[in-house]
Structure formats: structure tokens, C-alpha cells
């Protein structure tokens, strides 16, 4: 993690993706935390750099809500920012995004279940 000082603190995360363990052909991505709202359980971050990006950035907005059974519901939306008139195949994006998000949520859930005092 790298912190850059200025008027506000910007946190940038660089993740190196091991292609053999995750089945990905990509090597790295750089993420920027856009906003954290602890009170409303919202979090926003962007992928701003990486060998998988052919667009300007992808921003993910995540919100947790209480579910009726005592657990929680996680809602995520993705916003894709392109350069100029570049158009994306929305069906492919939705399919790929759901697959990747599900994998991440399963990993986080497994960690939290194994480490209930983590947060």
C-alpha cells in the first residue's frame, strides 16, 4: 500500500495477480480507494491501471445492508469509463464481472467465517 500526501490522503493498492493460482492471464492491477462511508456501510474503489485495462477505469460501488435473517446483503455496481467513442460488449462485461465478484465474495466470506474477530 502506498500513501500519497496532499490535501487529502489517497490510498493506492497495487495487486499482483498470480496467473497460475487464479487462472488469469493478467499480471497486475492498480486500485484507488474512492470513498469509505462506515456509517452507511458503503465503499467505492476504482481499477485505474493494469495490463487488463483497455479503458480509462472501472469503478465499483459496494454497499452492505442488513438482511431479515440477521445476515447481510452486499450490493455492488460497476461503472466503466471508456476513452472517446470506444464501446464495450455489455453482455461480456456482465458475465465476467459476476464471475469475478462471486469469487471475491466467496474468498472474503470464507476468511470472515474462519476469523470472526477480524472486524
C-alpha positions as a LaTeX table, in Angstrom:
\begin{tabular}{lrrr}
\hline
Residue & $x$ (\AA) & $y$ (\AA) & $z$ (\AA) \\
\hline
Unk1 & 0.00 & 0.00 & 0.00 \\
Unk2 & 1.30 & 3.46 & $-0.85$ \\
Unk3 & 0.06 & 6.68 & 0.68 \\
Unk4 & 0.39 & 9.94 & $-1.18$ \\
Unk5 & 0.06 & 13.11 & 0.88 \\
Unk6 & $-1.68$ & 16.22 & $-0.34$ \\
Unk7 & $-4.91$ & 17.99 & 0.51 \\
Unk8 & $-6.40$ & 14.60 & 1.19 \\
Unk9 & $-4.88$ & 11.19 & 1.60 \\
Unk10 & $-5.11$ & 8.94 & $-1.42$ \\
Unk11 & $-4.58$ & 5.25 & $-0.89$ \\
Unk12 & $-3.48$ & 3.24 & $-3.88$ \\
Unk13 & $-3.37$ & $-0.53$ & $-3.82$ \\
Unk14 & $-1.31$ & $-2.49$ & $-6.30$ \\
Unk15 & $-2.15$ & $-6.14$ & $-6.58$ \\
Unk16 & $-0.01$ & $-8.62$ & $-8.40$ \\
Unk17 & $-2.11$ & $-11.38$ & $-9.88$ \\
Unk18 & $-0.53$ & $-14.82$ & $-9.95$ \\
Unk19 & $-1.79$ & $-16.31$ & $-13.19$ \\
Unk20 & $-1.22$ & $-19.89$ & $-12.09$ \\
Unk21 & $-3.25$ & $-19.62$ & $-8.88$ \\
Unk22 & $-6.14$ & $-17.50$ & $-10.15$ \\
Unk23 & $-6.40$ & $-18.69$ & $-13.74$ \\
Unk24 & $-5.83$ & $-15.16$ & $-15.01$ \\
Unk25 & $-3.61$ & $-14.08$ & $-17.86$ \\
Unk26 & $-3.16$ & $-10.66$ & $-16.23$ \\
Unk27 & $-0.17$ & $-9.78$ & $-14.09$ \\
Unk28 & $-1.18$ & $-6.72$ & $-12.07$ \\
Unk29 & $-3.83$ & $-4.11$ & $-11.38$ \\
Unk30 & $-3.74$ & $-0.81$ & $-9.52$ \\
Unk31 & $-6.74$ & 0.17 & $-7.39$ \\
Unk32 & $-7.68$ & 3.52 & $-5.90$ \\
Unk33 & $-9.99$ & 3.82 & $-2.91$ \\
Unk34 & $-12.54$ & 6.47 & $-3.90$ \\
Unk35 & $-14.68$ & 6.61 & $-0.75$ \\
Unk36 & $-15.35$ & 4.84 & 2.53 \\
Unk37 & $-18.60$ & 5.55 & 4.36 \\
Unk38 & $-18.53$ & 3.48 & 7.55 \\
Unk39 & $-21.81$ & 4.92 & 8.82 \\
Unk40 & $-23.77$ & 3.78 & 5.75 \\
Unk41 & $-21.62$ & 0.70 & 5.08 \\
Unk42 & $-20.55$ & 1.90 & 1.63 \\
Unk43 & $-17.22$ & 1.53 & $-0.12$ \\
Unk44 & $-16.08$ & 2.66 & $-3.55$ \\
Unk45 & $-12.86$ & 1.82 & $-5.38$ \\
Unk46 & $-11.55$ & 2.01 & $-8.93$ \\
Unk47 & $-9.22$ & $-0.08$ & $-11.03$ \\
Unk48 & $-7.12$ & 2.70 & $-12.55$ \\
Unk49 & $-4.21$ & 0.84 & $-14.10$ \\
Unk50 & $-3.22$ & $-2.64$ & $-15.12$ \\
Unk51 & $-2.48$ & $-4.89$ & $-18.00$ \\
Unk52 & $-6.15$ & $-5.86$ & $-18.21$ \\
Unk53 & $-7.44$ & $-2.33$ & $-18.80$ \\
Unk54 & $-8.18$ & $-1.16$ & $-22.31$ \\
Unk55 & $-10.39$ & 1.61 & $-20.91$ \\
Unk56 & $-9.81$ & 4.56 & $-18.59$ \\
Unk57 & $-11.02$ & 2.91 & $-15.36$ \\
Unk58 & $-13.64$ & 0.72 & $-13.71$ \\
Unk59 & $-15.30$ & 1.97 & $-10.51$ \\
Unk60 & $-17.01$ & $-0.41$ & $-8.10$ \\
Unk61 & $-19.58$ & 0.83 & $-5.57$ \\
Unk62 & $-20.30$ & $-1.61$ & $-2.75$ \\
Unk63 & $-22.99$ & $-1.35$ & $-0.08$ \\
Unk64 & $-23.89$ & $-3.71$ & 2.74 \\
Unk65 & $-27.43$ & $-3.91$ & 4.11 \\
Unk66 & $-28.91$ & $-5.95$ & 6.91 \\
Unk67 & $-30.96$ & $-8.92$ & 5.75 \\
Unk68 & $-34.13$ & $-10.12$ & 7.51 \\
Unk69 & $-32.42$ & $-13.35$ & 8.65 \\
Unk70 & $-29.72$ & $-11.49$ & 10.61 \\
Unk71 & $-27.02$ & $-11.70$ & 7.94 \\
Unk72 & $-26.19$ & $-9.10$ & 5.36 \\
Unk73 & $-26.79$ & $-8.39$ & 1.70 \\
Unk74 & $-23.98$ & $-6.99$ & $-0.39$ \\
Unk75 & $-24.90$ & $-4.91$ & $-3.42$ \\
Unk76 & $-22.29$ & $-3.98$ & $-5.99$ \\
Unk77 & $-22.47$ & $-1.84$ & $-9.09$ \\
Unk78 & $-19.74$ & $-1.31$ & $-11.67$ \\
Unk79 & $-19.17$ & 1.75 & $-13.80$ \\
Unk80 & $-16.92$ & 1.51 & $-16.86$ \\
Unk81 & $-15.27$ & 4.68 & $-18.13$ \\
Unk82 & $-14.04$ & 4.49 & $-21.72$ \\
Unk83 & $-11.80$ & 6.70 & $-23.83$ \\
Unk84 & $-13.57$ & 8.60 & $-26.60$ \\
Unk85 & $-16.14$ & 6.61 & $-28.59$ \\
Unk86 & $-14.83$ & 3.19 & $-27.52$ \\
Unk87 & $-17.75$ & 0.82 & $-26.88$ \\
Unk88 & $-17.77$ & $-2.23$ & $-24.63$ \\
Unk89 & $-19.59$ & $-5.52$ & $-25.08$ \\
Unk90 & $-22.01$ & $-5.17$ & $-22.14$ \\
Unk91 & $-23.07$ & $-8.84$ & $-22.11$ \\
Unk92 & $-19.46$ & $-9.99$ & $-21.80$ \\
Unk93 & $-18.78$ & $-7.42$ & $-19.07$ \\
Unk94 & $-21.77$ & $-8.51$ & $-17.01$ \\
Unk95 & $-20.85$ & $-12.19$ & $-17.28$ \\
Unk96 & $-17.17$ & $-11.63$ & $-16.46$ \\
Unk97 & $-17.99$ & $-9.19$ & $-13.65$ \\
Unk98 & $-20.41$ & $-11.58$ & $-11.96$ \\
Unk99 & $-17.87$ & $-14.41$ & $-12.11$ \\
Unk100 & $-15.05$ & $-12.31$ & $-10.63$ \\
Unk101 & $-17.24$ & $-10.68$ & $-7.97$ \\
Unk102 & $-18.60$ & $-14.05$ & $-6.85$ \\
Unk103 & $-15.07$ & $-15.40$ & $-6.48$ \\
Unk104 & $-14.03$ & $-12.40$ & $-4.40$ \\
Unk105 & $-17.10$ & $-12.58$ & $-2.17$ \\
Unk106 & $-16.59$ & $-16.29$ & $-1.55$ \\
Unk107 & $-12.97$ & $-15.65$ & $-0.55$ \\
Unk108 & $-13.95$ & $-12.81$ & 1.81 \\
Unk109 & $-16.81$ & $-14.85$ & 3.28 \\
Unk110 & $-14.53$ & $-17.85$ & 3.91 \\
Unk111 & $-11.97$ & $-15.60$ & 5.61 \\
Unk112 & $-14.56$ & $-13.90$ & 7.82 \\
Unk113 & $-16.17$ & $-17.19$ & 8.81 \\
Unk114 & $-12.75$ & $-18.59$ & 9.73 \\
Unk115 & $-11.77$ & $-15.35$ & 11.55 \\
Unk116 & $-14.93$ & $-13.98$ & 13.24 \\
Unk117 & $-12.92$ & $-11.39$ & 15.23 \\
Unk118 & $-11.35$ & $-9.89$ & 12.08 \\
Unk119 & $-13.68$ & $-6.90$ & 12.08 \\
\hline
\end{tabular}
